[in-house]
Amino acid sequence: MDPTTATNTGLTAAEVAARAARGETNAFESPTSRSVWSIVRANVFTLFNGIILACFLVLLLIGRWQDALFGFSALANTIIGSVQEFRAKRALDRLALMHAPHARVVRDGAEQEIALAEVVLGDLLVLRAGDQVPADARVEASERLQLDESMLTGESDPVDKGVDDAVLSGSIVIGGGGTAVVDKVGADSFANTLSSEAKQFSLVASELRSSINRVLGWVAWIIGPVSLLVLNAQMVSRGGWAEAIESGAWQDAAVAAIAAIVAMIPLGLVLMTSIAFAVGAVKLANRKVLVQELAAVEGLARVDLVCLDKTGTLTEGDIVFDAAHPLGVAPPSAWEDVLAWYGAEPEANATARCLVEPYPVQRVLEPEARIAFSSGRKWSAVGFPGAGTWVLGGPEMVFAAPDDARSASAPSASATTADATTADATTADATTADAAPHAELRRRAAELAATGRRTLVLAHSPEELTPERAEAERLPGALTPVTLLTFRESVRSDAAETLEYFAEQGVAVRIISGDNPQTVAAIAREVGVDAAQGFDARELPTDPDELGEVLEEHLVFGRVTPSQKKDIVTALQKRGHTVAMTGDGVNDALAIKQADIGIAMDSGSAATKAVARIILLDGRFSRLPGVVAEGRQVIANIERVSMLFLTKTAYATGLAVIFGVMLLEFPFLPRQLSVTDGLTIGIPAFFLALMPNRQRYRPGFLRRSLSFAIPAGIVIALVLALYSRMALDAGISQAELRSGSTLILGIVGLWVLIVLSRPIDGLKIVIIGAMMVGLVLIYAIPVVADFLEFVDLSLTTALLVIGASVLAIAGIEVVRFVHRRTAA
């Protein structure tokens, strides 16, 4: 029967117009994840950008552009941050679950092809093989209608759809045909609901980024009062506010205050972190790993639990023939020829097509009648002239247990042949072979199914399959089992090795799938996961706390819905886990979006790839250890680099407070601080951030960094204050005092670099040596020395510089000694 011949003639033109006027159409304007303006506003109009801009403008207005070099760092931070967020937004905006450009509907009794957006509520859809369902609907007529919902639900088996069954937008018709009445359109449809939820914008959780932002927040609270304190000290030290304003000395006071303010902001740390992320992303791209958000490089190194989808992650997603287990007495050539016919049959499903290679056609068989396979009854039958009837299907359906045979109830559409122990009741009628003698067959089938293999039985009956019997879809009597056939999903060759790596690194694993839980558990055991059995997600509690307890006790979960996958990730996060989620189907999209790190295969759906933070371009699961290693390198190196920058923030804040309280002139010009920052922090930090480092991730990055930076900064600030006080008491000029202060800061800064770079070897020796040479050159080259306003040091100043440097170095060594023994 052609589906278009159904009695329903569809909506009339007037009904369509009325519903369109009410807005009951499939038109759906997908919301963008975040506007470009909001991204620019968030990265440009920040408190620190405002402070930097104000300082920059003041220096330009008073003609001291030489001291405004710090503005380039702020500009680079803004550009990198905006580009990073815009890339994430663009990926989300490309997210699409519906790809079909047109839909077929029946209106006024005639079939029409219309645009997807023109489908209205109540339209009669015409569904044929290859179509994508354009809107949620209820089946009105079915001619062996079969849908692939795997990308939506995660269940790999095709699903038969009968009258009044629901069909979801985004699913694909893979067999038969039918008609369905639309009951949800536009934003209410399944595909669009999923798309809208997945498009909610969020940046990946980054401990480095959040820790740096926390430091910036602390600095924001103190920078206002400290800047006023410093400005007041600079004005007072120049004769007081009135005299400084009248004489023009306020300009020098403003420059000194700006030097103190800018030094307190660790702008270079933000920039260096972004550069480290970017370089890590480039290196991973060369390994066929696409990082869609830079901080994901760090994120995977922090993961302590990975949730894996079975299909497409642990397995290749396709079915392959495993083995035949002969049982009956039929001549071997007969059943092999029948299997060859099943494999070569034009309408063969994916499982039957696996038979082509092991059973090539030796002779052509012409069937007299046939019953097509149905995922509802789980069997098909074919009759050949003079050869009786052959049945291929699930053992628990073809040879049902006595209780199942008497129940005569319809099977669940979601039942799978892979689990004989939990199969639903069969529709076998009174003509079915006596079930009792086949207990051994069912036991053997159950054993095979428990190993994760899909199990079918080929049975024979001497009775002819007449067209009348085929029309009634009734099994013949006197069935004899001939052979059990097993099929398996092709397990990825790198899955076991990768899971072993995670186990060694202390990363826990949870396997969550839409397939049968026992099948998933068997595949999990095959790749090395110690899972005695799978947990049926239909029994999962809805309470997050109870769900979390179940997730801690079990490793493998089957029959998991897309919303449950998201709930599982959320529950694990609530229990303190940093969760990664891998998958390739639309059904994984929400969980991948919710996870701390979402990982998609390049073969996956567009929606899944759009919300993932990391995409494995060649689909190789074994790429993940390399991603973890790269993330660890970024974290370990940035932690080392952060101690450099935060030490500077600590001593700059200490100097501002001390000199503000003591009413002394600030001992640096902004340009002098810019040069020492570059030699002792900026340039070496760039190289240190990119060096190999296999140190294992440890939580507490900020605490460890500050436990060194704050004491070291205090030591440096106190030593510089002591030097300044003694230099002023000795009658040393302000220009010479600044030259000496810059030299002390350069020497001590290089020593901090040496301390944090230990062990010193290879490239580190070259970098530190080059910075030492650079420090000498800025004093030795006249043009550079004049630009930085350096003057020759007297013997008194030189002795003070040496003494202060030795004192600071000794203090830093004590701080590092204590830090190594107390910082966990």
C-alpha positions in Angstrom: 0.0 0.0 0.0 1.4 3.4 -0.9 1.3 5.7 2.1 -0.3 8.4 0.2 -3.5 6.3 -0.4 -4.4 6.7 3.3 -8.0 7.9 3.9 -6.7 11.1 5.5 -6.7 13.7 2.7 -4.7 16.2 4.8 -5.4 19.8 5.6 -7.3 22.1 3.3 -5.7 25.3 2.0 -8.0 27.3 4.3 -6.9 25.2 7.4 -3.2 25.7 6.5 -3.7 29.4 6.1 -5.5 29.7 9.4 -2.8 27.8 11.3 -0.1 29.8 9.6 -1.8 33.0 10.7 -1.8 31.7 14.3 2.0 31.0 14.1 1.5 27.2 14.2 4.2 26.6 11.6 7.5 24.9 11.5 9.4 28.1 11.0 12.1 28.4 13.5 14.6 31.2 13.8 17.4 29.6 15.7 18.6 32.0 18.5 22.3 32.9 18.3 24.4 31.9 21.2 25.7 35.4 22.0 25.9 38.6 20.1 29.2 39.9 18.7 28.6 43.2 20.6 28.2 41.4 23.9 31.5 39.6 23.3 33.3 42.8 22.4 31.7 44.7 25.3 32.7 42.0 27.8 36.4 42.0 26.7 36.9 45.7 26.0 34.9 47.5 28.7 36.6 45.9 31.8 37.8 47.7 34.9 41.4 47.0 34.2 41.2 48.1 30.6 39.6 51.3 31.9 42.5 51.8 34.4 45.1 51.0 31.7 43.4 53.4 29.2 43.2 56.2 31.7 46.9 55.8 32.6 47.8 55.6 28.9 45.9 58.8 28.0 47.4 60.7 31.0 50.9 59.8 29.8 50.1 60.9 26.2 48.6 64.2 27.4 51.6 65.1 29.4 54.0 64.1 26.6 55.5 61.0 28.3 54.6 58.4 25.5 57.9 56.6 26.3 56.3 55.4 29.5 53.2 54.1 27.8 54.6 50.7 26.5 52.3 48.8 28.8 49.3 49.6 26.6 50.3 47.0 24.0 49.9 44.2 26.5 46.3 45.3 27.4 45.5 45.6 23.7 46.8 42.0 23.0 44.7 40.6 26.0 41.5 42.2 24.6 42.0 41.0 21.1 42.9 37.4 22.1 39.9 37.2 24.5 37.5 38.5 22.0 38.7 36.2 19.2 38.5 33.2 21.6 34.9 33.8 22.5 33.9 34.7 19.0 35.2 31.3 17.8 33.1 29.5 20.4 30.0 31.6 19.4 30.5 30.8 15.7 30.7 27.1 16.3 27.4 27.2 18.3 25.7 29.3 15.6 26.5 26.6 13.0 24.7 24.0 15.2 21.9 22.4 13.2 19.9 19.2 13.7 17.6 19.5 10.7 19.2 19.1 7.3 16.3 18.2 5.0 15.5 21.2 2.7 11.9 20.0 1.9 9.1 18.0 3.4 6.3 16.0 1.7 2.8 16.6 2.9 -0.7 15.7 1.8 -3.0 18.7 1.4 -6.4 18.8 -0.2 -5.9 15.1 -1.0 -2.8 15.7 -3.1 0.9 15.1 -2.2 2.9 18.3 -2.2 6.6 19.1 -1.6 7.0 22.2 0.6 9.8 24.0 2.4 10.5 22.8 5.9 9.3 26.0 7.5 5.9 25.8 5.8 4.9 22.6 7.6 2.0 23.5 10.0 0.5 21.8 13.0 -1.8 19.0 11.9 -0.1 18.5 8.5 -0.1 14.9 7.1 3.5 14.0 6.4 4.5 11.5 3.8 7.6 9.5 4.9 9.7 7.4 2.6 13.1 5.7 2.9 15.9 8.3 3.1 13.7 11.1 4.4 14.5 13.1 7.5 11.4 13.6 9.7 10.8 17.4 9.6 8.6 17.8 12.7 7.4 15.7 15.6 4.4 13.6 14.6 2.1 10.6 15.2 2.0 7.8 12.7 -1.3 7.4 11.0 -0.5 4.7 8.4 2.6 2.5 8.3 3.9 0.2 5.6 6.8 -1.4 7.5 8.0 2.1 8.5 11.4 1.9 10.1 13.4 4.8 11.6 17.0 5.3 12.6 16.8 7.3 15.9 20.4 6.5 17.0 21.6 10.1 16.6 18.7 11.3 18.8 18.3 8.5 21.4 21.6 6.6 21.3 20.0 3.3 20.6 21.7 1.7 17.6 18.9 -0.6 16.6 16.4 0.7 13.9 12.9 1.2 15.3 9.7 0.0 13.7 6.9 2.5 13.8 3.2 1.4 13.8 0.0 3.4 13.9 -0.1 6.0 16.7 3.6 5.7 17.4 5.6 8.9 17.9 8.2 10.0 15.4 10.8 12.6 16.3 12.0 15.4 14.2 15.6 14.8 13.0 15.2 11.0 12.8 15.8 9.2 9.5 13.5 6.9 7.6 15.6 3.8 6.7 12.9 1.4 5.6 9.3 1.2 4.5 7.0 4.2 4.4 4.0 5.8 6.0 2.1 8.9 6.9 2.2 10.9 10.2 0.2 13.8 11.6 2.3 16.7 12.9 1.7 17.4 16.6 4.7 19.6 17.4 6.3 22.3 15.2 8.9 25.0 15.3 10.6 25.6 18.7 8.5 22.9 20.3 9.8 20.1 18.2 12.4 17.7 19.6 15.2 18.7 17.2 14.8 22.4 17.7 14.4 22.1 21.5 17.6 20.2 21.7 19.3 22.7 19.4 18.2 25.7 21.5 19.4 24.2 24.7 22.7 23.2 23.2 23.3 26.8 22.0 23.4 28.3 25.4 26.8 30.1 25.5 29.3 29.1 28.0 33.1 29.1 28.3 34.9 26.0 29.4 35.7 25.9 33.1 39.4 26.8 33.5 41.2 26.8 36.8 44.0 28.9 35.4 41.6 31.5 34.0 39.3 31.6 37.1 42.4 31.8 39.4 43.8 34.7 37.4 40.5 36.5 37.4 40.3 36.0 41.1 43.6 37.7 41.5 42.5 40.5 39.3 39.4 40.9 41.4 41.5 41.2 44.6 43.8 43.8 42.9 40.7 45.7 41.8 39.6 46.1 45.4 42.9 47.6 46.5 44.1 49.5 43.5 41.9 52.5 44.1 43.0 53.3 47.7 46.6 52.3 47.0 46.8 54.6 43.9 45.5 57.5 45.9 48.0 56.7 48.7 50.9 56.6 46.1 49.7 59.8 44.3 49.5 61.7 47.6 53.0 60.5 48.5 54.4 61.6 45.2 52.8 65.1 45.5 53.9 65.5 49.1 57.5 64.4 48.3 57.6 67.2 45.6 56.7 70.0 48.0 53.0 69.3 48.6 50.0 69.5 46.3 49.9 73.2 45.9 53.6 73.6 45.1 53.6 70.5 42.8 50.7 71.8 40.8 52.2 75.3 40.5 55.7 74.2 39.6 54.5 71.5 37.2 56.1 68.7 39.3 52.7 67.1 39.4 53.5 65.6 36.0 56.5 63.7 37.5 54.2 62.7 40.4 51.6 61.4 38.0 54.1 59.3 36.1 55.5 57.8 39.3 51.9 57.0 40.5 51.1 55.4 37.1 54.3 53.3 37.4 53.1 52.0 40.7 49.5 51.4 39.6 50.4 49.6 36.3 53.0 47.4 38.0 50.3 46.0 40.3 48.3 44.5 37.4 49.6 41.1 36.1 48.5 41.8 32.5 51.3 39.7 31.1 50.0 36.7 32.9 46.7 36.8 31.1 48.5 37.2 27.8 51.0 34.4 28.5 48.2 32.1 29.5 46.3 32.8 26.2 49.5 32.2 24.2 50.2 28.9 26.0 46.7 27.8 25.2 47.0 28.8 21.6 50.3 27.1 21.0 49.0 24.0 22.7 46.0 24.1 20.4 48.2 24.4 17.3 50.3 21.4 18.4 47.2 19.3 18.9 45.9 20.3 15.5 49.0 18.8 14.0 47.9 15.5 15.8 44.5 15.7 14.2 42.8 17.1 17.3 40.8 20.3 16.9 40.5 22.5 20.0 37.5 24.7 19.6 38.1 26.7 22.8 41.7 27.3 24.0 41.1 26.6 27.7 40.0 23.1 26.8 43.7 22.2 26.5 44.0 22.8 30.2 40.6 21.4 31.1 41.3 17.8 30.0 44.4 17.6 32.1 42.2 18.3 35.2 39.6 15.7 34.3 39.2 12.9 36.9 36.3 11.1 35.3 35.4 10.4 31.7 31.9 9.5 30.5 32.0 7.5 27.3 29.3 6.8 24.8 29.6 3.2 23.4 28.6 3.6 19.8 31.2 5.7 17.8 33.6 6.0 20.8 34.4 2.5 22.1 33.0 0.9 18.9 33.2 1.9 15.3 29.4 2.1 15.1 28.9 -0.7 12.6 27.9 -4.3 12.9 30.2 -7.1 11.7 29.6 -10.9 11.4 31.2 -12.8 14.2 30.5 -16.6 13.9 28.0 -19.3 13.1 27.1 -22.0 15.6 25.4 -24.8 13.8 22.6 -26.6 15.7 20.3 -28.5 13.4 20.3 -31.4 11.0 19.6 -29.5 7.7 22.3 -30.0 5.0 25.0 -27.4 5.5 24.8 -26.1 1.9 21.1 -25.3 2.3 21.4 -23.0 5.3 24.5 -21.3 3.9 22.7 -20.6 0.6 19.8 -19.1 2.6 22.2 -16.9 4.5 23.8 -15.8 1.2 20.3 -14.9 -0.1 19.6 -12.8 3.1 22.9 -10.9 2.7 22.4 -10.2 -1.0 18.7 -9.3 -0.8 18.2 -5.6 -2.0 16.2 -4.6 1.1 18.6 -6.3 3.6 19.1 -4.3 6.8 22.5 -3.6 8.2 22.7 -6.9 10.2 21.8 -9.0 7.1 24.3 -7.2 4.9 27.1 -8.4 7.2 26.5 -11.9 5.7 27.6 -10.9 2.2 31.3 -11.5 2.9 31.2 -14.8 4.9 28.4 -16.2 2.7 28.9 -15.2 -0.9 26.1 -16.2 -3.4 26.8 -19.6 -4.9 23.5 -20.2 -6.5 20.5 -17.9 -7.1 17.4 -18.6 -5.1 14.0 -17.3 -6.1 11.7 -16.8 -3.1 8.0 -17.8 -3.4 6.9 -15.6 -0.5 8.5 -13.6 2.3 7.8 -11.7 5.5 10.1 -8.7 5.8 12.0 -8.2 9.0 10.4 -6.1 11.7 12.3 -4.7 14.7 9.0 -5.1 16.6 8.7 -8.9 16.2 12.4 -9.4 15.6 12.3 -11.9 12.8 11.8 -12.3 9.1 10.9 -15.4 7.0 11.3 -16.5 3.4 9.9 -19.5 1.5 11.6 -21.2 -1.5 9.7 -23.5 -3.8 10.1 -27.1 -2.6 12.5 -26.0 0.2 10.1 -25.1 3.0 10.3 -21.9 5.0 13.4 -20.3 6.6 13.1 -17.9 9.5 15.9 -15.6 10.7 15.4 -13.7 13.9 16.0 -13.3 17.7 16.1 -16.7 19.4 13.9 -15.5 22.2 11.3 -14.4 19.6 11.4 -17.3 17.3 11.6 -19.9 20.0 9.9 -18.1 22.9 9.8 -19.5 26.4 6.4 -21.1 27.2 5.2 -18.2 29.4 6.1 -15.8 26.6 4.4 -17.8 24.0 1.2 -17.9 26.0 1.3 -14.2 26.7 0.9 -13.3 23.0 1.6 -9.7 23.9 3.2 -7.2 21.6 7.0 -6.7 21.9 8.5 -3.4 22.9 9.8 -1.4 20.0 13.0 -0.8 21.9 13.8 -4.5 22.6 17.1 -5.7 21.3 18.1 -9.2 20.1 21.3 -8.8 21.9 19.8 -9.6 25.3 17.9 -12.8 25.4 17.6 -12.7 29.2 15.5 -9.5 29.2 13.6 -9.8 25.9 10.0 -8.7 25.7 7.2 -11.2 25.1 6.9 -12.5 21.6 4.0 -12.5 19.1 4.5 -16.1 18.2 1.1 -17.8 17.8 -0.1 -21.3 18.2 1.7 -22.5 15.1 5.0 -21.7 16.7 7.2 -24.7 17.4 6.7 -26.2 20.9 8.9 -23.9 23.0 9.7 -26.3 25.8 12.3 -28.5 23.9 14.3 -25.4 23.0 15.3 -24.4 26.5 18.9 -25.4 25.7 18.8 -23.2 22.6 17.6 -20.2 24.6 20.3 -20.8 27.3 23.0 -21.0 24.6 21.7 -17.8 23.0 21.6 -16.0 26.3 25.3 -17.0 26.9 26.3 -15.6 23.6 24.3 -12.4 24.1 25.9 -11.9 27.5 29.3 -11.6 25.8 28.0 -8.5 24.0 27.2 -10.2 20.7 24.0 -9.8 18.9 22.5 -13.2 18.5 20.1 -14.5 15.7 18.8 -17.9 15.0 18.2 -19.4 11.5 15.4 -22.0 11.7 13.7 -24.2 9.1 10.3 -25.6 8.7 9.2 -28.1 6.0 5.9 -26.1 5.7 5.6 -23.9 2.6 5.3 -20.2 3.2 2.2 -19.3 1.2 1.3 -15.7 0.2 -1.7 -15.9 2.6 0.5 -16.9 5.5 3.0 -14.2 4.6 0.2 -11.6 4.5 -0.8 -12.7 8.0 2.8 -12.5 9.2 2.5 -15.9 11.1 5.4 -18.2 11.8 5.1 -21.7 10.3 4.9 -24.7 12.5 7.5 -27.5 13.1 10.4 -25.0 13.2 13.8 -26.6 13.8 16.8 -24.4 14.8 19.6 -24.8 12.3 22.3 -22.4 13.5 22.9 -19.6 15.8 24.6 -16.5 14.3 26.4 -14.0 16.3 27.3 -10.4 15.3 29.3 -7.8 17.1 30.0 -4.2 17.0 33.5 -3.5 15.8 35.4 -2.4 18.8 38.0 0.4 18.2 41.5 -1.1 18.2 42.7 1.8 20.4 40.0 1.7 23.0 41.5 -0.7 25.5 44.9 1.0 25.4 43.4 4.4 26.0 41.3 3.2 28.9 44.3 1.6 30.4 46.1 4.9 30.2 43.3 6.6 32.0 43.3 3.9 34.7 47.0 4.4 35.2 46.5 8.2 35.6 43.7 7.8 38.2 41.0 8.9 35.8 37.7 7.0 36.4 35.4 5.9 33.6 31.6 5.6 33.2 30.2 4.2 30.0 26.7 5.5 29.2 24.8 4.3 26.2 21.3 4.1 24.8 21.8 0.4 24.0 21.0 -2.6 26.1 22.9 -2.5 29.4 24.2 -6.1 29.3 25.4 -5.6 25.7 27.2 -2.4 26.8 28.7 -4.2 29.8 30.0 -7.0 27.7 31.7 -4.5 25.3 33.1 -2.6 28.3 34.7 -5.8 29.6 36.2 -6.4 26.2 38.0 -3.1 26.4 39.2 -3.7 30.0 36.5 -2.1 32.1 35.7 -4.3 35.2 31.9 -4.3 34.9 30.1 -7.5 35.9 26.8 -6.1 34.5 25.2 -3.0 33.2 22.7 -0.8 35.0 19.4 -0.2 33.3 18.9 3.6 33.2 15.1 3.2 33.3 15.7 2.4 37.0 17.9 5.5 37.7 16.6 7.8 40.5 15.7 11.3 39.5 17.0 12.9 42.7 20.5 14.2 42.0 22.0 13.0 45.3 20.6 9.5 44.9 21.7 9.5 41.2 25.2 10.5 42.3 25.4 7.5 44.7 24.3 5.1 42.0 26.9 6.6 39.6 29.7 6.0 42.2 28.7 2.3 42.6 28.2 1.3 38.9 30.4 1.8 35.8 28.2 0.9 32.9 24.7 2.2 32.1 22.4 1.2 29.2 19.0 2.5 27.9 20.2 6.1 28.8 18.1 8.9 27.3 19.7 12.2 26.1 18.3 14.1 29.1 19.6 11.4 31.5 23.1 11.7 30.0 23.1 15.3 30.9 21.7 14.6 34.3 24.5 12.0 34.9 27.1 14.5 34.0 25.5 17.1 36.3 25.3 14.7 39.2 28.9 13.7 38.8 30.0 17.4 38.8 27.9 18.0 41.9 29.9 15.3 43.6 33.1 17.2 42.9 34.3 15.4 39.7 35.8 17.2 36.7 33.9 15.4 33.9 34.8 14.8 30.3 32.1 13.4 28.0 32.8 11.8 24.6 30.2 11.0 21.9 29.2 11.4 18.3 25.4 11.4 18.2 22.9 14.2 18.7 21.8 12.3 21.8 25.2 13.1 23.3 25.0 16.8 22.5 23.4 18.0 25.8 25.8 15.9 27.9 28.8 17.1 25.9 27.7 20.7 26.4 27.2 20.2 30.1 30.5 18.4 30.7 33.6 20.3 31.8 35.2 19.1 28.6 33.1 17.8 25.7 34.9 15.6 23.1 33.3 14.7 19.8 34.4 12.5 16.9 34.7 14.1 13.5 32.3 11.5 12.1 29.6 12.6 14.6 26.7 14.9 14.0 27.1 18.6 13.3 25.2 19.4 16.5 27.6 17.3 18.6 30.7 18.8 17.0 29.3 22.4 17.4 29.0 22.1 21.2 32.2 20.0 21.8 35.3 21.7 23.1 37.6 19.2 21.4 37.1 17.2 18.2 39.1 14.2 17.2 39.5 14.8 13.5 40.5 11.3 12.6 38.1 9.7 15.2 40.9 8.0 17.0 40.2 7.5 20.7 43.9 7.1 21.3 44.4 10.8 20.7 43.1 11.6 24.2 46.3 10.7 26.1 48.2 13.2 23.9 45.6 15.9 24.7 45.9 15.1 28.4 49.7 15.4 28.2 49.5 18.7 26.4 47.1 20.0 29.0 49.4 19.0 31.8 52.3 20.8 30.1 50.2 24.0 29.9 49.1 23.8 33.6 52.5 23.0 35.0 54.3 25.7 32.9 51.7 28.4 33.6 51.9 27.6 37.3 55.6 28.3 37.1 55.1 31.4 35.0 52.3 32.7 37.3 54.7 32.7 40.2 56.9 35.1 38.2 54.0 37.5 37.4 52.3 37.3 40.8 55.6 37.9 42.6 55.8 41.1 40.6 52.2 42.0 41.6 53.1 41.3 45.2 56.2 43.5 45.3 54.6 46.2 43.3 51.7 46.4 45.7 54.1 46.3 48.7 56.2 49.1 47.2 53.2 51.2 46.5 52.0 50.9 50.1 55.4 51.3 51.8 56.4 54.4 49.7 52.9 55.8 50.1 53.0 55.5 53.9 56.6 56.8 54.1 55.8 59.7 51.7 58.8 58.8 49.5 59.2 59.3 45.8 58.5 56.1 43.8 61.9 54.7 42.8 61.0 53.7 39.2 59.7 55.2 35.9 57.1 53.2 34.0 59.6 52.6 31.2 62.2 51.2 33.6 59.6 48.7 35.0 58.6 47.7 31.5 62.2 46.8 30.6 62.9 44.9 33.8 59.5 43.1 33.4 60.5 42.1 29.9 63.9 40.7 30.9 63.0 39.0 34.1 59.4 37.9 33.4 57.9 38.6 30.0 60.5 37.1 27.6 61.6 34.1 29.7 58.0 33.4 30.6 57.1 33.0 27.0 59.7 30.2 26.6 59.0 28.6 30.0 55.3 28.4 29.2 56.0 26.3 26.0 58.6 23.9 27.4 58.0 20.2 27.8 56.6 19.4 31.2 55.0 16.1 32.2 54.3 17.0 35.8 50.9 15.5 36.9 48.1 17.9 37.5 47.5 18.8 41.2 44.6 21.0 42.3 45.3 24.1 44.2 47.2 26.1 41.5 46.4 29.5 42.9 47.2 28.6 46.5 50.6 27.2 45.6 51.4 30.2 43.4 50.5 32.8 46.0 52.2 30.9 48.8 55.5 31.7 47.0 54.7 34.9 45.3 53.4 36.9 48.3 56.4 36.1 50.7 58.9 36.6 47.9 57.2 39.9 46.9 57.3 41.2 50.4 61.0 40.4 50.7 61.7 42.3 47.5 59.6 45.3 48.5 61.2 45.6 51.9 64.7 45.3 50.5 64.0 48.0 47.9 62.4 50.3 50.5 65.5 49.8 52.7 67.8 50.6 49.8 65.8 53.7 49.0 65.8 54.9 52.6 69.6 54.4 52.9 70.3 55.9 49.5 68.3 59.1 50.4 70.1 59.3 53.8 73.4 59.1 51.9 72.4 62.0 49.7 72.1 60.0 46.5 70.2 61.8 43.7 66.8 60.6 42.5 68.1 59.6 39.1 70.9 57.5 40.6 68.5 56.0 43.1 66.2 54.9 40.2 69.1 53.5 38.3 70.2 51.5 41.3 66.6 50.4 42.1 66.2 49.1 38.5 69.5 47.2 38.7 68.5 45.6 42.0 65.1 44.6 40.6 66.8 43.2 37.5 69.2 41.1 39.5 66.6 39.9 42.0 64.1 39.3 39.3 66.6 37.1 37.4 67.2 35.2 40.6 63.5 34.5 41.0 63.6 33.2 37.4 66.5 30.9 38.3 64.7 29.6 41.4 61.5 28.9 39.5 63.3 27.3 36.5 65.1 24.7 38.5 66.5 22.3 37.5 68.5 24.5 35.2 69.5 22.7 32.0 69.4 22.8 28.2 67.3 25.7 26.9 66.8 27.2 30.3 70.6 28.0 30.6 70.4 29.8 27.2 67.3 31.8 28.2 68.6 32.9 31.6 72.0 33.6 30.2 70.5 35.8 27.4 68.5 37.7 30.0 71.6 38.4 32.1 73.4 39.7 29.0 70.3 41.9 28.2 70.4 43.4 31.7 74.1 44.3 31.2 73.4 45.8 27.7 70.6 48.1 28.8 73.1 49.8 31.1 76.0 49.5 28.7 74.4 50.8 25.4 74.3 54.6 25.6 71.1 55.1 23.5 69.2 52.6 25.6 70.6 53.9 28.9 69.6 57.5 27.9 66.1 56.4 26.9 65.7 54.7 30.3 67.3 57.7 32.1 70.0 55.6 33.7 73.1 57.3 35.2 76.4 56.0 36.4 76.4 54.6 39.9 78.7 56.0 42.6 80.7 53.6 44.8 78.2 54.1 47.6 75.3 53.3 45.4 77.0 50.3 44.0 77.8 48.9 47.4 74.1 49.5 48.5 73.0 47.7 45.3 75.2 44.7 46.0 74.1 44.5 49.6 70.4 44.8 48.8 70.7 42.2 46.1 72.4 39.7 48.3 69.9 40.3 51.1 66.9 39.8 48.7 68.4 36.7 47.2 68.9 35.1 50.6 65.3 36.0 51.6 64.0 34.4 48.3 66.0 31.2 48.9 64.4 30.9 52.4 60.9 31.5 50.9 61.5 28.8 48.2 62.9 26.3 50.8 59.8 26.7 53.0 57.5 26.7 50.0 58.7 23.4 48.7 58.1 21.7 52.0 54.7 23.2 52.8 52.9 23.7 49.4 50.9 20.6 48.6 
